[in-house]
């Protein structure tokens, strides 16, 4: 295992959950009706309708994504705005790409 293994495993575990995967997809391509103030990200309030979950459950899932380093959250007043962390996905891509270069074992 490389030194990135704990981060890689945490990220893979975070994105393996269908609710968190849907949240990541929403962050990648948010609906035009979101209350987004420019580059600040997507407001946490927008996730309730998208995910069909209550605010405490949304907060839990977003915390897992933030703790894994895949998402950053920034508080503006009483709201938290979330955005993707592209570098985390690039690191995950590099880590997983190493498996694609392993020679195939003959059957």
C-alpha positions as CSV (number, residue, x, y, z in Angstrom):
1,X,0.0,0.0,0.0
2,X,1.1,3.5,-0.7
3,X,1.1,6.4,1.8
4,X,-2.2,7.6,0.1
5,X,-4.0,4.3,0.9
6,X,-5.9,5.6,3.9
7,X,-7.1,8.7,2.0
8,X,-7.9,6.6,-1.0
9,X,-9.9,4.1,1.0
10,X,-11.8,6.8,2.8
11,X,-12.7,8.5,-0.5
12,X,-13.8,5.2,-2.1
13,X,-15.9,4.4,0.9
14,X,-17.5,7.9,0.8
15,X,-18.4,7.7,-2.9
16,X,-19.6,4.1,-2.6
17,X,-22.8,5.3,-0.8
18,X,-25.6,6.0,-3.3
19,X,-26.8,9.1,-1.5
20,X,-23.3,10.6,-1.4
21,X,-22.7,9.7,-5.1
22,X,-25.9,11.6,-5.9
23,X,-24.7,14.6,-3.9
24,X,-21.4,14.5,-5.8
25,X,-23.3,14.4,-9.1
26,X,-25.4,17.4,-8.0
27,X,-22.3,19.3,-7.1
28,X,-20.8,18.6,-10.5
29,X,-23.9,19.7,-12.3
30,X,-26.2,21.7,-10.0
31,X,-29.7,22.7,-11.1
32,X,-30.1,26.3,-12.3
33,X,-32.6,26.9,-9.5
34,X,-30.0,26.5,-6.8
35,X,-29.2,29.5,-4.5
36,X,-25.6,29.6,-5.7
37,X,-23.8,32.9,-5.1
38,X,-21.1,32.6,-7.9
39,X,-18.1,30.5,-7.1
40,X,-19.1,30.0,-3.4
41,X,-20.6,26.6,-4.3
42,X,-24.0,25.0,-3.7
43,X,-26.0,25.9,-0.6
44,X,-26.6,23.0,1.7
45,X,-30.3,23.8,1.7
46,X,-30.5,22.7,-2.0
47,X,-29.5,19.1,-1.1
48,X,-32.7,18.3,0.8
49,X,-34.9,18.3,-2.3
50,X,-32.3,16.7,-4.5
51,X,-31.6,13.9,-2.1
52,X,-35.1,13.6,-0.6
53,X,-33.6,13.7,2.9
54,X,-34.0,15.8,6.0
55,X,-31.4,18.4,6.8
56,X,-29.7,16.4,9.6
57,X,-29.2,13.4,7.3
58,X,-27.9,15.7,4.5
59,X,-25.5,17.2,6.9
60,X,-24.2,13.8,7.9
61,X,-23.6,12.8,4.3
62,X,-21.9,16.1,3.5
63,X,-19.7,15.8,6.5
64,X,-18.5,12.3,5.3
65,X,-17.6,13.8,1.9
66,X,-15.8,16.8,3.5
67,X,-13.9,14.5,5.9
68,X,-12.8,12.4,2.9
69,X,-11.5,15.6,1.3
70,X,-13.8,15.2,-1.8
71,X,-15.9,18.3,-0.9
72,X,-15.1,21.6,0.8
73,X,-17.7,23.4,2.8
74,X,-17.6,27.1,3.6
75,X,-20.0,28.8,6.0
76,X,-21.7,32.0,4.9
77,X,-23.9,33.3,7.7
78,X,-26.2,30.4,8.7
79,X,-25.7,28.5,5.4
80,X,-22.9,26.2,4.3
81,X,-21.9,26.2,0.7
82,X,-20.3,23.1,-0.8
83,X,-18.0,22.6,-3.8
84,X,-16.0,19.8,-5.2
85,X,-12.3,19.5,-4.6
86,X,-10.9,18.5,-8.0
87,X,-7.5,17.7,-6.7
88,X,-8.9,14.9,-4.5
89,X,-10.5,13.3,-7.6
90,X,-7.3,13.6,-9.5
91,X,-5.4,11.8,-6.7
92,X,-8.0,9.1,-6.6
93,X,-7.8,8.7,-10.4
94,X,-3.9,8.4,-10.2
95,X,-4.1,5.8,-7.4
96,X,-6.7,3.7,-9.2
97,X,-4.9,4.1,-12.6
98,X,-1.9,2.1,-11.2
99,X,-4.2,-1.0,-11.2
100,X,-4.8,-0.5,-15.0
101,X,-1.1,-0.8,-15.8
102,X,-0.6,-4.2,-14.0
103,X,0.0,-6.9,-16.6
104,X,-2.8,-9.4,-17.0
105,X,-2.2,-12.8,-15.7
106,X,-2.8,-15.6,-18.3
107,X,-5.8,-17.7,-17.5
